[in-house]
Amino acid sequence: MVRNRQGRTRLSVAREMAEELTSFISLLPGVKAVETAGSTRRWKETVGDLDIIAGAENPEILLAALASHPRVKEVINKGDNRIEVMTWWGIAVDLSVVTPAEFIPAWHRATGSKTHYLILQEIAKYKGLKLNHRGIETQEGKVVDLTSEADIYRSLGMEYIPPELRENRGEIEAATGQGLPKIISGEDIKGDLHIHTTWSDSAMEIKDVVNKCLEKGYSYAAITDHSRSLKVANGLELERVLEQHQLIRQMNTSLKDFTLLTGVEMDILPDGSMDFPDELLEQTDVVIASVHTGFRQSKQDLTKRFTRAMENPNVDIIAHMTGRVLGRRESYELDVEALIEMAAKTDTVLEINASPDRLDLNEEHTRMAKEAGAKLAINTDAHDVRRWMKWSMAFLLPGGLVSPRGCNQYP
């Protein structure tokens, strides 16, 4: 399903379409610049529509080309420099064309968020300036020369604020005072502690995982196939887990500057007990505990279920704790605040699951975890090479969510 019942589209789908359409528009005659804007550029977990800004002197060429693009089902609205179309994927696309000189301020404004931009306009007014989609003007009517968005923020007396942080959640105060947090980038990621293989429900062989990790420059990775209770995902019986772990240890003898860790994504059973005995878990490098069944338990019982798992000293990480699947399943009924406090108390790591279908923990819960002193692990939950390579770096990053851009938040 591309869109959910609320008419929202997963970020991964929106970004894929944005990449395709902006690449197409960039090849049209007279196009000087074209970029994605709106909530897609701010890496929101779901988006309502796709906003694209282009800089060109002849808008009609771009509007006509988009209207006839194979992805477009129908034209909803069309003006002199703007067109709104509906794609066959059910995603609305809004293309605005401005002059090349207006591209930077127009792109900045279209990126939003609205509240972020309105505050910037108030700051500009206080400084005797005027900020709008055409740029920044002084009281004398002089237009400030803008070569990048950073010039807009510099003109207002603040450091550049990345799109992922433009949500009016303290970023403006930070940019003018104590400084913005460092956003995690792909270069900061040294490994992945949640990866599946063909031993359970993945399309990747263990050797494929190793090769891709080396290609990414990782130092370590954990193989965490499903445990025996999850039959639908070909969960491993005890003997198979031991066999896999022996194979991983053998593989490590020939690996240089990279460590492959033994692991398991172990189901937390309805009563809170573990799917495997402690004797096995004690010998496993990375034990991830998660819930895949019994979603309809009461809030109290589900919270107790996770609590019991955190109290087990062999459990290292709680995976995708709230259980949501974007567009398909809402979060479990949980006392998230109590579980975050328990994770901090028991030194249990909470996962930011970077799968584009999950993004769980979300931004709010990530912030709560940081404030509570709980540890966080950004993992991909990878099941196939294509999605892993295409989206893992993107979703390792929050601002807006975990935003897809890093787990640093404001103090």
CORPE-V502843 format. One line per field, one symbol per residue. phi: phi as a letter, one per 40 degrees, with the letter a starting at -180 (. if undefined). Layout:
phi = ???
//
This chain:
phi = .cbcccgbbcddcccccccccccccccccgccaaacbgccccgccbbcabbbbbbacbcdcccccccbcdcccaccaabcbaabbbcccgbcbbbbbbcdcccccccccccgcccdcccccccccccgbbbacchbbcccgccccbbacdccccccgaccbcdcbcbfbhcccccbbchcccccbdcccbaababbbccbbbcbcdccccccccccgcbaabcbccccccccbfdccdcccccccccccccccbcbfabcccaacccccdcgcccbcddccccccbbbbabbbgccccdcccccccccccccccccbbcfccgcbdgbaccccbccccccccccccgccbccccdccbfbccccccccccccgccbbcbcfcbaccccccbcccccbcicbbddbhbcbcd
//
